[in-house]
Amino acid sequence: MTTEELTIEVQKALEEIRPFLNSDGGDITLISIEDDKHVKVRLEGACTSCSVNQMTLKAGVETTIKKFAPQIETVVNIL
């Protein structure tokens, strides 16, 4: 998978999870993909102050991204 294809797949994953974040007043933005393995995102809105945002990041965002792009190893929230 090329870097461009990988970016498209990660964006698809974010589009799948975005409605759930939006329903709680939050959102997510793709910041970067490094070495085709490490994704950096920014949780926004209500997600920035949510006490369970790390659980959302791991259980929701990372799992969904890996479903679309299995080669991704880590997903990190950038403040």
Buried (B, 14 or more C-beta within 10 A) or exposed (E): EEEEEBBBBBEBBBEBBBEBBBEEEBBBEBEEBEEBEEBBBBBEBBBEEBEEBEEBBEEBBBEBBBEBBEEBEEBBBEE
